[in-house]
């Protein structure tokens, strides 16, 4: 996989994963949805962890094991920073962006 494709793919997956973990918390969950749902929160947390793990795959394919894990840590940081800057001001936009980035990134993982 080319690094030009791997970076945006890993960034989209890490943003969506961080958003899933964040929206699985009580405090941020009520910002997006009017009613709390424990099942939805558990699903968001599970999806968040799976998406963060999936963000590792393009990094490993593009750079190998040693450099790929370091790039993955940097991409995780960039995804978290984007979420932290967006979530306090537009929580619903942050959730929609996470959904769209997941739907756009998952087909690219098959390549």
C-alpha positions as protocol buffer text, in pm:
chain_id: "A"
residue {
  index: 1
  type: UNK
  ca { x: 0 y: 0 z: 0 }
}
residue {
  index: 2
  type: UNK
  ca { x: 129 y: 343 z: -88 }
}
residue {
  index: 3
  type: UNK
  ca { x: 193 y: 587 z: 198 }
}
residue {
  index: 4
  type: UNK
  ca { x: -18 y: 847 z: 14 }
}
residue {
  index: 5
  type: UNK
  ca { x: -318 y: 618 z: 60 }
}
residue {
  index: 6
  type: UNK
  ca { x: -220 y: 476 z: 399 }
}
residue {
  index: 7
  type: UNK
  ca { x: -202 y: 806 z: 589 }
}
residue {
  index: 8
  type: UNK
  ca { x: -555 y: 935 z: 505 }
}
residue {
  index: 9
  type: UNK
  ca { x: -700 y: 587 z: 551 }
}
residue {
  index: 10
  type: UNK
  ca { x: -539 y: 541 z: 893 }
}
residue {
  index: 11
  type: UNK
  ca { x: -633 y: 897 z: 990 }
}
residue {
  index: 12
  type: UNK
  ca { x: -999 y: 841 z: 899 }
}
residue {
  index: 13
  type: UNK
  ca { x: -1009 y: 514 z: 1093 }
}
residue {
  index: 14
  type: UNK
  ca { x: -836 y: 659 z: 1396 }
}
residue {
  index: 15
  type: UNK
  ca { x: -1066 y: 963 z: 1402 }
}
residue {
  index: 16
  type: UNK
  ca { x: -1370 y: 735 z: 1382 }
}
residue {
  index: 17
  type: UNK
  ca { x: -1228 y: 507 z: 1652 }
}
residue {
  index: 18
  type: UNK
  ca { x: -1158 y: 794 z: 1887 }
}
residue {
  index: 19
  type: UNK
  ca { x: -1504 y: 933 z: 1819 }
}
residue {
  index: 20
  type: UNK
  ca { x: -1658 y: 594 z: 1897 }
}
residue {
  index: 21
  type: UNK
  ca { x: -1476 y: 575 z: 2228 }
}
residue {
  index: 22
  type: UNK
  ca { x: -1563 y: 933 z: 2310 }
}
residue {
  index: 23
  type: UNK
  ca { x: -1930 y: 905 z: 2219 }
}
residue {
  index: 24
  type: UNK
  ca { x: -1951 y: 587 z: 2425 }
}
residue {
  index: 25
  type: UNK
  ca { x: -1899 y: 798 z: 2737 }
}
residue {
  index: 26
  type: UNK
  ca { x: -2205 y: 931 z: 2920 }
}
residue {
  index: 27
  type: UNK
  ca { x: -2101 y: 1294 z: 2898 }
}
residue {
  index: 28
  type: UNK
  ca { x: -2057 y: 1307 z: 2522 }
}
residue {
  index: 29
  type: UNK
  ca { x: -2330 y: 1057 z: 2440 }
}
residue {
  index: 30
  type: UNK
  ca { x: -2603 y: 1293 z: 2562 }
}
residue {
  index: 31
  type: UNK
  ca { x: -2458 y: 1576 z: 2353 }
}
residue {
  index: 32
  type: UNK
  ca { x: -2544 y: 1386 z: 2034 }
}
residue {
  index: 33
  type: UNK
  ca { x: -2844 y: 1171 z: 2126 }
}
residue {
  index: 34
  type: UNK
  ca { x: -3134 y: 1294 z: 2343 }
}
residue {
  index: 35
  type: UNK
  ca { x: -3170 y: 968 z: 2536 }
}
residue {
  index: 36
  type: UNK
  ca { x: -2902 y: 747 z: 2681 }
}
residue {
  index: 37
  type: UNK
  ca { x: -2882 y: 396 z: 2549 }
}
residue {
  index: 38
  type: UNK
  ca { x: -2647 y: 155 z: 2725 }
}
residue {
  index: 39
  type: UNK
  ca { x: -2652 y: -82 z: 2428 }
}
residue {
  index: 40
  type: UNK
  ca { x: -2555 y: 198 z: 2188 }
}
residue {
  index: 41
  type: UNK
  ca { x: -2277 y: 309 z: 2423 }
}
residue {
  index: 42
  type: UNK
  ca { x: -2135 y: -42 z: 2441 }
}
residue {
  index: 43
  type: UNK
  ca { x: -2155 y: -75 z: 2064 }
}
residue {
  index: 44
  type: UNK
  ca { x: -1978 y: 259 z: 2018 }
}
residue {
  index: 45
  type: UNK
  ca { x: -1700 y: 157 z: 2255 }
}
residue {
  index: 46
  type: UNK
  ca { x: -1652 y: -177 z: 2081 }
}
residue {
  index: 47
  type: UNK
  ca { x: -1655 y: -14 z: 1738 }
}
residue {
  index: 48
  type: UNK
  ca { x: -1407 y: 246 z: 1862 }
}
residue {
  index: 49
  type: UNK
  ca { x: -1157 y: -16 z: 1972 }
}
residue {
  index: 50
  type: UNK
  ca { x: -1201 y: -214 z: 1651 }
}
residue {
  index: 51
  type: UNK
  ca { x: -1153 y: 95 z: 1435 }
}
residue {
  index: 52
  type: UNK
  ca { x: -837 y: 191 z: 1623 }
}
residue {
  index: 53
  type: UNK
  ca { x: -702 y: -159 z: 1567 }
}
residue {
  index: 54
  type: UNK
  ca { x: -802 y: -139 z: 1200 }
}
residue {
  index: 55
  type: UNK
  ca { x: -608 y: 189 z: 1169 }
}
residue {
  index: 56
  type: UNK
  ca { x: -292 y: -8 z: 1240 }
}
residue {
  index: 57
  type: UNK
  ca { x: -333 y: -224 z: 930 }
}
residue {
  index: 58
  type: UNK
  ca { x: -257 y: 38 z: 659 }
}
residue {
  index: 59
  type: UNK
  ca { x: 41 y: 164 z: 858 }
}
residue {
  index: 60
  type: UNK
  ca { x: 188 y: -184 z: 884 }
}
residue {
  index: 61
  type: UNK
  ca { x: 130 y: -251 z: 515 }
}
residue {
  index: 62
  type: UNK
  ca { x: 292 y: 74 z: 405 }
}
residue {
  index: 63
  type: UNK
  ca { x: 593 y: 91 z: 640 }
}
residue {
  index: 64
  type: UNK
  ca { x: 639 y: -249 z: 802 }
}
residue {
  index: 65
  type: UNK
  ca { x: 637 y: -338 z: 1170 }
}
residue {
  index: 66
  type: UNK
  ca { x: 895 y: -104 z: 1320 }
}
residue {
  index: 67
  type: UNK
  ca { x: 810 y: 223 z: 1147 }
}
residue {
  index: 68
  type: UNK
  ca { x: 442 y: 138 z: 1099 }
}
residue {
  index: 69
  type: UNK
  ca { x: 368 y: 130 z: 1470 }
}
residue {
  index: 70
  type: UNK
  ca { x: 536 y: 469 z: 1519 }
}
residue {
  index: 71
  type: UNK
  ca { x: 336 y: 616 z: 1229 }
}
residue {
  index: 72
  type: UNK
  ca { x: 21 y: 463 z: 1380 }
}
residue {
  index: 73
  type: UNK
  ca { x: 88 y: 638 z: 1712 }
}
residue {
  index: 74
  type: UNK
  ca { x: 127 y: 967 z: 1528 }
}
residue {
  index: 75
  type: UNK
  ca { x: -192 y: 910 z: 1332 }
}
residue {
  index: 76
  type: UNK
  ca { x: -379 y: 826 z: 1652 }
}
residue {
  index: 77
  type: UNK
  ca { x: -260 y: 1153 z: 1800 }
}
residue {
  index: 78
  type: UNK
  ca { x: -371 y: 1349 z: 1493 }
}
residue {
  index: 79
  type: UNK
  ca { x: -713 y: 1181 z: 1492 }
}
residue {
  index: 80
  type: UNK
  ca { x: -761 y: 1253 z: 1862 }
}
residue {
  index: 81
  type: UNK
  ca { x: -655 y: 1615 z: 1815 }
}
residue {
  index: 82
  type: UNK
  ca { x: -907 y: 1664 z: 1536 }
}
residue {
  index: 83
  type: UNK
  ca { x: -1181 y: 1518 z: 1754 }
}
residue {
  index: 84
  type: UNK
  ca { x: -1083 y: 1724 z: 2059 }
}
residue {
  index: 85
  type: UNK
  ca { x: -1093 y: 2044 z: 1856 }
}
residue {
  index: 86
  type: UNK
  ca { x: -1430 y: 1964 z: 1695 }
}
residue {
  index: 87
  type: UNK
  ca { x: -1631 y: 1791 z: 1968 }
}
residue {
  index: 88
  type: UNK
  ca { x: -1690 y: 2082 z: 2211 }
}
residue {
  index: 89
  type: UNK
  ca { x: -1826 y: 2309 z: 1939 }
}
residue {
  index: 90
  type: UNK
  ca { x: -2009 y: 2075 z: 1702 }
}
residue {
  index: 91
  type: UNK
  ca { x: -2070 y: 1734 z: 1865 }
}
residue {
  index: 92
  type: UNK
  ca { x: -2323 y: 1618 z: 1605 }
}
residue {
  index: 93
  type: UNK
  ca { x: -2093 y: 1716 z: 1321 }
}
residue {
  index: 94
  type: UNK
  ca { x: -1816 y: 1519 z: 1491 }
}
residue {
  index: 95
  type: UNK
  ca { x: -2041 y: 1212 z: 1504 }
}
residue {
  index: 96
  type: UNK
  ca { x: -2148 y: 1249 z: 1140 }
}
residue {
  index: 97
  type: UNK
  ca { x: -1789 y: 1297 z: 1030 }
}
residue {
  index: 98
  type: UNK
  ca { x: -1692 y: 979 z: 1216 }
}
residue {
  index: 99
  type: UNK
  ca { x: -1970 y: 785 z: 1043 }
}
residue {
  index: 100
  type: UNK
  ca { x: -1875 y: 915 z: 699 }
}
residue {
  index: 101
  type: UNK
  ca { x: -1505 y: 851 z: 754 }
}
residue {
  index: 102
  type: UNK
  ca { x: -1582 y: 494 z: 861 }
}
residue {
  index: 103
  type: UNK
  ca { x: -1802 y: 431 z: 559 }
}
residue {
  index: 104
  type: UNK
  ca { x: -1539 y: 580 z: 329 }
}
residue {
  index: 105
  type: UNK
  ca { x: -1243 y: 401 z: 484 }
}
residue {
  index: 106
  type: UNK
  ca { x: -1372 y: 46 z: 526 }
}
residue {
  index: 107
  type: UNK
  ca { x: -1393 y: -33 z: 152 }
}
residue {
  index: 108
  type: UNK
  ca { x: -1037 y: 92 z: 109 }
}
residue {
  index: 109
  type: UNK
  ca { x: -912 y: -159 z: 367 }
}
residue {
  index: 110
  type: UNK
  ca { x: -998 y: -438 z: 128 }
}
residue {
  index: 111
  type: UNK
  ca { x: -748 y: -308 z: -129 }
}
